[in-house]
Amino acid sequence: PMRIINIPSIWNLEQVRSQEKFLALAHLVKKYPTYAAWVKRFSDNGGYVILDNGVIETGKPANIESLLECADIIHADEIILPDVYQENERTLAYVDNSLSYLQRNYGGVIPYKIMAVAQGITQEEIKKCIDLYDRCPNIDVIGIPKHLALLPGGRPSFEPLWQDTSKEIHLLGIWYSYSELLIYEHPEKIRSVDSGLYNQLILAGKKNVFANRPTEEKYKLDLENTFIGDVEYEIFMNRLDERSILRRIL
């Protein structure tokens, strides 16, 4: 079933240690040795680690060489190849170059699962990515970006494009609300979704887990500075309760 991967700030890592999966950000691995060490322990204790290239947070994705360095440090299981926000052709070029680099360095046995992001702003562009990735044997997971929520019909309107793929599907972030997860007709096709939205809802004092993302700047999640107390976290997460959401979805 779909798994929700909550993304904490560097000050709240312990709050998510019981998750099955963790999404690590390459720039934080490079900048904070304590963050890298925590993620490595998470992996070594049986957790599944996805390494994100950080394009949303930094504006520029980490290159494949840097990603592999970070992956080795934290014992990552999966790498999100470099992509360019909303740009189809540049993303496909990044993916092609990254796969060529991996092939040169590892041959046919890449030691990580590989996620490629379907970038673009139209159904045609997203379909082009998905079709290409579906035919590529070295791509295991297709990432569906959260900005599709801003387009007509929202991200669920793109769902038919990935129904026939043999690859796993991961939703990258949630733009508006967890209620998006209730809209998909075939949620069983979605392996996982990551989001830091819960942090913002806690900071804004929201009691409904399906509330919309607060827009005020003071509620923005800062992965390097935001701190949420354990009590506030536990109260909210008891409401979020992934199992109850999944019962509504599935």
C-alpha positions as CSV (number, residue, x, y, z in Angstrom):
1,P,0.0,0.0,0.0
2,M,0.9,3.7,-0.4
3,R,3.3,4.9,2.3
4,I,3.4,8.5,3.5
5,I,6.9,9.8,4.1
6,N,7.0,12.8,6.4
7,I,9.9,15.2,6.0
8,P,11.1,16.8,9.2
9,S,13.6,19.6,9.8
10,I,17.1,18.7,10.9
11,W,15.9,19.4,14.5
12,N,13.1,16.9,14.4
13,L,14.6,13.8,12.9
14,E,13.9,11.5,15.9
15,Q,10.2,12.1,15.4
16,V,10.2,10.1,12.2
17,R,12.6,7.3,13.1
18,S,9.7,4.7,13.1
19,Q,8.8,5.4,9.5
20,E,9.6,2.7,6.9
21,K,11.1,5.2,4.5
22,F,12.9,8.5,4.7
23,L,13.6,11.1,2.1
24,A,17.0,12.6,2.5
25,L,18.1,15.8,0.8
26,A,21.6,15.9,-0.8
27,H,22.4,19.5,0.2
28,L,21.7,18.7,3.9
29,V,23.8,15.6,3.7
30,K,26.7,17.7,2.5
31,K,26.2,20.6,4.9
32,Y,25.3,18.8,8.2
33,P,27.4,15.8,9.3
34,T,25.0,15.1,12.1
35,Y,22.1,14.9,9.6
36,A,24.1,12.5,7.4
37,A,25.0,10.3,10.4
38,W,21.4,10.1,11.5
39,V,20.2,9.1,8.0
40,K,23.0,6.5,7.9
41,R,21.8,5.0,11.2
42,F,18.2,5.0,9.9
43,S,19.4,3.0,6.9
44,D,21.6,0.6,8.9
45,N,18.7,-0.1,11.2
46,G,16.5,-1.3,8.3
47,G,15.0,1.9,7.1
48,Y,14.7,2.6,3.4
49,V,16.4,5.8,2.3
50,I,15.6,7.8,-0.8
51,L,18.1,10.5,-1.7
52,D,16.6,13.6,-3.3
53,N,18.7,15.9,-5.6
54,G,17.3,19.0,-3.8
55,V,16.2,21.0,-6.8
56,I,13.1,22.3,-5.1
57,E,15.0,23.5,-2.0
58,T,18.1,24.9,-3.7
59,G,16.9,25.8,-7.2
60,K,19.5,23.6,-8.8
61,P,19.8,19.8,-8.6
62,A,22.8,18.1,-7.3
63,N,24.7,16.4,-10.1
64,I,25.0,12.7,-10.4
65,E,28.6,12.6,-9.1
66,S,27.6,14.5,-5.9
67,L,24.5,12.3,-5.5
68,L,26.6,9.2,-5.6
69,E,29.0,10.7,-3.0
70,C,26.0,11.4,-0.7
71,A,24.4,8.0,-1.3
72,D,27.6,6.3,-0.2
73,I,27.8,8.4,3.0
74,I,24.2,7.7,4.1
75,H,23.8,4.2,2.7
76,A,20.9,5.2,0.4
77,D,18.7,2.7,-1.2
78,E,17.4,4.9,-4.0
79,I,18.5,8.0,-5.8
80,I,16.3,10.6,-7.5
81,L,18.2,11.6,-10.7
82,P,18.7,15.3,-11.4
83,D,15.7,17.1,-12.9
84,V,14.8,20.7,-13.7
85,Y,11.6,22.2,-12.2
86,Q,8.8,22.3,-14.8
87,E,11.3,21.9,-17.7
88,N,10.8,18.8,-19.9
89,E,13.7,18.8,-22.3
90,R,16.4,19.8,-19.8
91,T,15.2,17.1,-17.4
92,L,15.3,14.5,-20.0
93,A,18.9,15.6,-20.9
94,Y,19.9,15.4,-17.2
95,V,18.4,11.9,-16.9
96,D,20.1,10.7,-20.1
97,N,23.5,12.0,-18.9
98,S,23.0,10.6,-15.4
99,L,22.1,7.2,-16.7
100,S,25.1,7.2,-19.1
101,Y,27.4,8.1,-16.1
102,L,25.9,5.3,-14.0
103,Q,26.3,2.8,-16.9
104,R,30.0,3.8,-17.3
105,N,30.7,3.4,-13.6
106,Y,28.6,0.4,-12.7
107,G,27.9,-1.4,-15.9
108,G,24.6,-3.4,-15.7
109,V,24.6,-3.6,-11.9
110,I,23.7,-0.2,-10.4
111,P,23.8,-0.6,-6.6
112,Y,20.8,1.8,-6.1
113,K,17.2,1.9,-7.2
114,I,16.8,4.8,-9.6
115,M,13.9,7.3,-9.7
116,A,13.5,9.7,-12.6
117,V,11.1,12.6,-12.4
118,A,8.5,13.3,-15.0
119,Q,8.8,17.0,-15.5
120,G,6.8,19.4,-17.7
121,I,3.7,21.5,-17.7
122,T,1.5,19.7,-20.1
123,Q,-0.1,16.2,-20.4
124,E,2.0,15.6,-23.5
125,E,5.3,16.5,-21.7
126,I,4.6,14.3,-18.7
127,K,3.5,11.4,-21.0
128,K,6.7,11.7,-23.0
129,C,8.7,11.3,-19.8
130,I,6.7,8.4,-18.5
131,D,6.8,6.6,-21.8
132,L,10.6,7.0,-22.0
133,Y,11.2,6.0,-18.4
134,D,8.9,3.0,-18.7
135,R,11.1,1.6,-21.5
136,C,14.4,2.2,-19.7
137,P,15.5,-0.9,-17.7
138,N,17.7,1.1,-15.3
139,I,14.8,3.3,-14.1
140,D,12.8,1.6,-11.3
141,V,10.6,4.5,-10.0
142,I,8.8,7.4,-11.7
143,G,8.5,10.5,-9.7
144,I,5.3,12.7,-10.2
145,P,6.0,16.3,-9.2
146,K,3.7,18.3,-6.9
147,H,3.5,21.3,-9.2
148,L,1.0,19.4,-11.4
149,A,-1.5,20.3,-8.7
150,L,-1.4,23.8,-10.1
151,L,-2.5,22.7,-13.6
152,P,-6.1,22.2,-14.8
153,G,-7.6,19.1,-13.1
154,G,-4.7,18.9,-10.6
155,R,-2.2,16.0,-10.3
156,P,-4.9,13.3,-10.2
157,S,-5.9,14.3,-13.8
158,F,-2.5,12.9,-14.9
159,E,-3.2,9.5,-13.3
160,P,-4.2,7.8,-16.5
161,L,-0.7,8.5,-17.9
162,W,1.0,6.1,-15.4
163,Q,-1.7,3.4,-15.2
164,D,0.0,1.1,-17.7
165,T,3.6,1.5,-16.6
166,S,5.5,-1.3,-15.0
167,K,7.5,1.1,-12.8
168,E,6.7,2.1,-9.2
169,I,5.1,5.5,-8.8
170,H,6.2,8.1,-6.2
171,L,4.3,11.4,-5.6
172,L,6.9,14.1,-4.9
173,G,5.3,16.4,-2.3
174,I,1.8,17.6,-1.7
175,W,0.9,21.1,-2.8
176,Y,-2.4,21.9,-1.3
177,S,-3.8,19.2,1.0
178,Y,-3.6,15.5,2.0
179,S,-7.1,15.3,0.6
180,E,-5.4,14.9,-2.8
181,L,-4.7,11.4,-1.8
182,L,-8.4,10.6,-1.6
183,I,-9.0,11.5,-5.3
184,Y,-6.9,8.9,-7.1
185,E,-9.0,6.2,-8.7
186,H,-6.1,3.6,-8.4
187,P,-4.1,4.6,-5.3
188,E,-2.7,1.0,-5.2
189,K,-0.5,2.0,-8.1
190,I,1.2,4.7,-5.9
191,R,4.1,3.3,-3.9
192,S,4.7,6.4,-1.7
193,V,4.3,10.1,-1.3
194,D,6.6,12.5,0.6
195,S,5.7,15.8,2.2
196,G,6.6,18.3,4.8
197,L,3.0,19.6,4.8
198,Y,2.3,18.2,8.3
199,N,4.9,20.6,9.8
200,Q,3.1,23.6,8.4
201,L,-0.3,22.3,9.6
202,I,1.1,21.9,13.1
203,L,2.7,25.3,13.1
204,A,-0.6,26.9,12.0
205,G,-2.5,25.0,14.7
206,K,-4.7,23.1,12.2
207,K,-6.7,20.3,13.7
208,N,-8.0,18.9,10.5
209,V,-5.3,16.9,8.7
210,F,-7.0,17.5,5.4
211,A,-6.8,21.3,5.8
212,N,-5.2,23.3,3.0
213,R,-1.6,24.3,3.3
214,P,-1.3,27.6,5.2
215,T,0.0,30.4,2.9
216,E,1.5,32.7,5.5
217,E,5.3,33.0,5.4
218,K,5.6,32.4,9.1
219,Y,4.2,28.8,8.6
220,K,6.7,27.9,5.9
221,L,8.8,24.8,6.6
222,D,12.5,25.7,7.0
223,L,14.3,22.4,7.0
224,E,17.3,24.0,8.7
225,N,15.6,26.0,11.4
226,T,12.0,24.9,12.1
227,F,11.5,23.1,15.4
228,I,8.3,21.3,16.4
229,G,7.9,20.1,20.0
230,D,7.2,16.4,20.6
231,V,3.8,17.1,22.2
232,E,2.6,19.1,19.3
233,Y,3.9,16.5,16.9
234,E,2.3,13.5,18.7
235,I,-1.1,15.3,18.9
236,F,-1.1,16.0,15.2
237,M,0.3,12.6,14.1
238,N,-2.4,10.8,16.1
239,R,-4.9,12.7,13.9
240,L,-3.0,12.0,10.7
241,D,-2.7,8.3,11.5
242,E,-1.5,6.9,8.2
243,R,-3.5,3.7,8.6
244,S,-6.8,5.6,8.9
245,I,-6.0,7.7,5.9
246,L,-5.1,4.6,3.9
247,R,-8.4,3.0,4.9
248,R,-10.2,5.9,3.4
249,I,-8.0,5.8,0.3
250,L,-8.0,2.0,-0.3
